[in-house]
Structure formats: structure tokens, C-alpha cells
């Protein structure tokens, strides 16, 4: 009988380090923070968002890449400020994740909390 050749298997010479490098999304935010004063610099988009009206801010929040209910906001009224998450906008009302219905006309400003 003829002797069959051995199956060649390549030896892995280098070590596999698949899980050692990961992406951290917080690193981009850390570059914005001034390390000496711990003051966050505002980007051009933040400045543009501040100058919009309440209805335009709601449109921007709805049309953003992520879901609207994942964004924490602060609703500013004439006498107080309330931190919440917006679930949706129907007609002339804002519906929050706390099941509150707020008239858009009562809201003076919307601030995005980071």
C-alpha cells in the first residue's frame, strides 16, 4: 500500500488578541472637556440648537439619529424646570415617559441633558 501524505496544518505563530482593543464611545466626549477647568466647550451644533424655538427644537429631537425617548431633556417653564424624557409629540402636546401631557405653549425652552 502506498503511504499517504500527512495533512499539513499551519502553526499559528502570533498570539490572538481579539478582545484587547475595544471602542469606547465616551472617549469622544472626553476630548471636549477642558481638563484644567472641567468646562465643557459647546460645539457649533449646540449653539445652533439653543437659538431655535421650542417647536423647532422638538422637530430636531424627533429627526435625530437616535430615538427621541433615549434623550434626556429639561423642560423649562415660566416658574420651574422639569427633567424628563419625551415619548412623543401629538398635535399641540408633548407626551413624556412619565405619562404626563404638557402643552407646547407652556414650555419656554428645551435643554438637552448630557
ABEGO torsion letter per residue (X at the ends): XBBBBBBBBBBBABBBBAAABBBBAAAAAAAABBAAAGBBBBBAAAAAAAABBAAAAAAAAAABABBAAABBBBBBBAABBBBBBBAEBBEABBBBAAGBBBBAAABABBBBBX
